[in-house]
Amino acid sequence: VPVVGTGTGEMVVNTPSTKTVEITSSGFSPSTLTINAGDTVTWINMGTGQSWPASAIHPEHTVYPGSGINKCGTSEESNIFDACKGITPGESYTFTFNEIGTWDYHDHMRASIKGKIVVN
């Protein structure tokens, strides 16, 4: 569990939480999501076709540390920011962000659809 200093000598424990991003026919909602390190994001496909959330940049998916489409189908798949397949309407994909930073991502099946996760 991440512990954060408040600047007053006091320490606050951040309890990890789960946030949701909806995938629609027009894109990700919200398109930018701010979370804390250790939080989990679940993408839910509310659209009519498949969607494949993955770290930018298309098609390699290597912006989020340690990620890469070449790791799909390997023992490392569960540790990368990449759904590694199209998720059908009603399905979801979940990933826990432990790296602080601003992480661009996209829909591998519709590369012009983009989003951003800001991890504090």
ABEGO torsion letter per residue (X at the ends): XBBBBAGAGBBBBBBBBBBBBBBBAAEBOBABBBBBBGBBBBBBBABABBBBBBBOBOAAGAABBGBEAAABGBAAAAABBBAGBBBBBGBBBBBBBABBEBBBBBBAABAABBBBBBBX
